Amino acid sequence: MLLTIDIGNTHTVLGLFEGSEIVEHWRISTDPRRTADEHAVLFQGLMNNHPLVGRTGVDGIAICSTVPSVLHEMRDMIRRYYGDIPALVVEPGVKTGMPVLVDNPKEVGTDRIINALAAVHLYGAPCIVVDLGTATSFDAVSRKGEWIGGAIAPGIEISVEALGARGAQLRKIELARPRSVIGKNTVECMQAGILYGFAGQIDGVVNRMAEELADDPNDVTVVATGGLAPLVLEEAEVIDEHEPWLTLIGLRLVYERNIGVSG
């Protein structure tokens, strides 16, 4: 079984694959203070509750990270606790099979390349990936399967926190759909501004990207992923597909390309 680990700025998502099928997943907070030993205890505690792990064990690990300090501890955890199984950290120099046609490919987050790779594998190209996490990122893939760039905007939670912190009469709110786009109280007004504002942002950015990607923008498949994607799925008009485990699927594909198929 293959353990895939996507370390984001806010959350770390783990996925357990049996062949090409994801059979279990977990989401935990990303804590830069957590040590290698603490990571090992946490991961083993989660996995030991799954019956398949008890029978077959983990025989491969694939990781990507946007947090260098956490990745350092994760490397140490692998060395100490999983040193006898193949492990892959996706970083510059690792073969993904996707050309990266930007000014400096090494500065592109590995999670963005992995997402694009998985989107092409699942839905074909050209495509645009919208990842709604700590930041909202837009990744454009050409008809030839090349990652040609994208856009990054502040994420939904960042915007909510900033609004609550900087607005004298505002506060933190639950991210939920209001009764109407015309709010009847402060909380509903903030919810409407966030929800419909971000849906409009997604539609606006994606439509402009699609016009540059293809002669017919309708040929471009738009794939949404990330922990906050479900919040805007019904409001953003441009989203064609929703794949919550896009990064984990991409990690599996890169692992297979570099190490081989895990049992």
C-alpha positions in Angstrom: 0.0 0.0 0.0 1.2 3.5 -0.8 1.0 6.3 1.7 0.7 9.7 0.1 1.3 12.9 2.1 0.3 16.4 1.0 1.8 19.0 3.4 0.0 22.3 3.0 0.3 25.6 4.9 -2.8 24.9 7.0 -3.6 21.2 6.7 -1.7 18.0 5.9 -3.7 15.5 4.0 -2.8 11.8 4.0 -4.1 9.2 1.5 -3.7 5.4 1.5 -3.8 3.7 -1.9 -4.3 0.1 -2.7 -3.2 0.1 -6.4 -4.9 3.0 -8.0 -7.8 3.2 -5.5 -7.7 5.5 -2.5 -9.0 3.4 0.4 -8.6 5.8 3.3 -7.7 9.5 3.9 -7.1 11.8 6.8 -6.8 15.6 7.3 -4.7 17.0 10.2 -3.4 20.4 11.0 0.1 21.4 9.7 2.2 22.3 12.8 5.8 23.4 12.1 6.6 22.7 15.8 5.7 19.0 15.4 8.9 16.8 15.6 9.7 13.7 13.5 8.8 11.4 16.4 5.5 13.2 16.9 4.7 12.8 13.2 5.4 9.1 13.4 3.2 8.6 16.4 0.3 10.5 14.8 0.6 8.8 11.4 0.9 5.3 12.9 -2.0 5.9 15.2 -4.2 6.9 12.3 -3.1 4.0 10.0 -3.2 1.3 12.7 -6.9 1.7 12.9 -7.3 0.7 9.2 -7.7 -3.1 8.7 -5.8 -3.1 5.4 -2.7 -1.6 6.9 -2.6 -4.2 9.6 -2.7 -7.0 7.0 -0.3 -5.7 4.3 1.5 -2.7 5.8 2.8 0.4 3.9 5.3 -0.4 1.2 5.8 3.0 -0.3 5.6 6.7 0.6 5.2 9.8 -1.6 5.3 13.3 -0.2 5.0 16.9 -1.4 5.3 20.0 0.8 4.9 23.7 0.7 6.3 24.1 4.3 10.1 23.5 4.3 10.4 23.2 8.1 7.8 20.4 8.2 9.4 18.7 5.3 12.7 18.6 7.2 11.0 16.7 10.1 9.2 14.5 7.6 12.4 13.4 6.0 13.8 12.5 9.5 10.6 10.6 10.3 11.0 8.5 7.1 14.6 7.8 7.8 14.0 6.7 11.3 10.6 4.9 11.0 10.3 3.9 7.4 13.8 3.5 6.3 13.3 0.0 4.8 10.6 1.0 2.2 10.9 3.2 -0.9 10.0 6.9 -0.3 9.8 9.8 -2.7 9.8 13.5 -1.9 8.6 15.4 -4.9 10.9 18.4 -5.5 12.9 20.0 -8.3 14.7 17.2 -10.3 12.0 14.6 -9.7 10.5 13.3 -13.0 6.8 14.2 -13.3 6.4 13.9 -17.0 4.9 17.4 -17.2 7.0 20.2 -18.9 7.0 23.4 -16.8 7.2 26.4 -19.2 7.7 29.4 -16.9 10.6 31.8 -16.1 11.9 29.7 -13.2 10.4 26.2 -12.9 12.2 25.6 -9.6 10.1 28.2 -7.8 6.8 26.6 -8.7 5.1 24.8 -5.8 5.3 21.0 -6.4 1.7 20.6 -5.3 0.6 22.8 -8.3 2.5 20.6 -10.8 1.2 17.5 -9.2 -2.4 18.8 -9.3 -2.0 19.6 -13.0 -0.5 16.2 -13.7 -3.5 14.4 -12.0 -6.0 16.7 -13.8 -4.6 15.8 -17.2 -4.5 12.1 -16.3 -8.1 12.1 -15.2 -9.7 14.6 -17.6 -7.3 15.4 -20.4 -5.9 18.8 -21.7 -6.2 21.7 -22.0 -7.4 22.2 -18.4 -7.3 24.6 -15.5 -7.0 23.5 -11.9 -8.5 25.7 -9.2 -7.1 24.8 -5.8 -9.0 26.4 -2.9 -6.8 26.1 0.2 -4.8 28.7 2.2 -4.4 30.5 -1.1 -6.6 30.1 -4.1 -4.3 29.0 -7.0 -5.2 28.7 -10.7 -3.0 26.4 -12.8 -3.1 26.4 -16.6 -2.2 23.4 -18.7 -1.9 23.6 -22.5 -3.3 21.2 -25.0 0.1 19.6 -25.2 0.0 18.8 -21.5 2.5 21.6 -20.5 2.2 23.6 -17.3 2.4 27.2 -18.6 1.6 29.3 -15.5 -1.2 30.5 -13.5 -2.4 32.9 -10.8 -2.5 33.1 -7.0 -5.0 34.9 -4.9 -5.6 35.2 -1.1 -7.6 32.2 0.1 -11.1 32.3 1.5 -10.0 31.7 5.2 -7.2 34.3 4.9 -9.8 36.9 3.7 -12.3 36.0 6.4 -9.6 36.4 9.1 -8.3 39.7 7.7 -11.8 41.1 7.5 -12.5 40.1 11.1 -9.2 41.5 12.3 -9.2 44.8 10.5 -12.9 45.7 10.6 -13.8 47.5 13.9 -17.3 46.2 13.9 -16.7 42.9 12.2 -15.7 39.5 13.5 -14.8 36.0 12.5 -17.7 34.1 11.0 -18.6 30.6 10.0 -18.0 29.9 6.3 -21.5 29.0 5.3 -24.1 29.9 2.6 -26.3 32.8 3.7 -30.1 32.9 3.1 -29.6 35.4 0.3 -27.0 37.3 -1.5 -28.5 40.4 0.1 -27.6 39.9 3.8 -30.0 40.9 6.5 -27.4 41.1 9.3 -23.6 41.6 9.6 -22.8 37.8 9.6 -24.9 37.2 6.5 -23.5 40.3 4.7 -20.0 38.9 5.3 -20.9 35.4 4.3 -22.5 36.7 1.1 -19.5 38.9 0.3 -17.1 36.0 0.8 -19.1 33.2 -0.9 -20.3 35.1 -4.0 -17.2 37.3 -4.2 -14.9 34.3 -4.4 -17.3 32.5 -6.9 -17.2 35.6 -9.1 -13.4 35.7 -8.8 -13.1 32.1 -9.9 -15.4 32.7 -12.9 -13.6 35.8 -13.9 -10.0 34.4 -13.7 -10.9 31.1 -15.3 -12.8 32.7 -18.2 -9.8 34.9 -19.0 -7.4 32.0 -18.8 -9.5 29.8 -21.0 -9.6 32.4 -23.7 -5.8 32.3 -23.8 -5.5 28.5 -23.5 -7.8 27.5 -26.4 -9.4 28.9 -29.5 -12.6 27.6 -28.1 -12.7 28.2 -24.3 -15.3 25.5 -24.0 -12.6 22.9 -24.8 -10.9 23.7 -21.5 -11.8 21.4 -18.5 -11.9 23.2 -15.2 -11.1 21.0 -12.1 -11.7 22.2 -8.6 -9.8 20.8 -5.6 -8.8 21.8 -2.1 -10.5 21.7 1.3 -12.7 24.8 0.6 -13.8 23.8 -2.9 -17.2 22.4 -1.7 -18.1 25.9 -0.4 -18.2 27.4 -3.9 -19.0 24.5 -6.2 -22.7 25.4 -6.5 -21.9 29.1 -7.1 -19.0 29.1 -9.5 -20.3 28.6 -13.0 -17.1 27.5 -14.7 -16.2 24.4 -12.6 -16.6 21.2 -14.6 -15.2 18.6 -12.2 -14.5 18.3 -8.5 -11.7 16.0 -7.3 -10.9 16.4 -3.6 -8.0 14.0 -3.8 -6.3 15.5 -6.8 -3.0 16.1 -5.1 -2.9 12.6 -3.6 -3.6 11.0 -7.0 -0.8 13.1 -8.5 1.6 11.9 -5.9 0.7 8.3 -6.7 1.3 9.0 -10.4 4.7 10.5 -9.7 5.7 7.7 -7.4 4.8 5.1 -10.0 6.9 7.0 -12.6 10.0 7.2 -10.4 9.8 4.1 -8.2 7.2 1.8 -9.5 3.8 0.5 -8.7 3.1 0.0 -5.0 1.1 -2.9 -3.8 
